Amino acid sequence: MGGGRRASRTDDPLEVTAYVSPSTQIAVRVPIDVAPGWLEENRLRLDRVLAAVSASS
């Protein structure tokens, strides 16, 4: 994310934390309600994309 903003994610419960800027220490944490298996399914998709990208390099 630009402008000193960044995001991180934790798994239990699934939530996203967005940091506005390290100097302000402002953060917003948002819990995400997803269907069972959603996280695992999307991690597998990410693994396939990363494998395809590394194979083409």
N, C-alpha and C positions, 0 to 999 in steps of 0.2 A: 504494500500500500504506500502511496506517496505522501509527502508532507509530514514525515515523522510519525505516521500512523502505522500500526501493525496489528495483526490478529493472531491469536493462538487458540488452540482447542484442547479441551480435556475430554476424557471418555466417560466418566461415571459421576454424575449423570452427564449426558452429552450437553455441552455448553460451548459457546463461543465468547471469547473475551476480546474486545477491541480496545487498544490503547491509543489515546489521542496523540500523546507525545511523551517521551520519557521525562522531559523536564517538568511537565505539569502533573505527572502521575495520575492523570484522569483515565479511568477505565470503565467500560460498560460490560457487564457479564450478562449474557442472555441464554437461558436454558432452551434447548431445542428438543421438541417432541417428535421422534421419528418412529417409523414402523419397525417391528422386530426384524433383525437381520439387515437393516438398511446400511448400517455402518460397515459391517463385514462385506456386503455386496460391493459397496463403493470402494473399499480398500482393495478388493480384488481387481476392480476396473482400473484403479490407479496403478497397481502392480503391472497389469498388462500394458498400459500406456508407457510406463517407465521402461519396461522391457523392450517395447517396440522402438522407442526413442534411442535407447542405448545400442540396439542392434543396427540401427541405421547410421550411427556415428562412426 
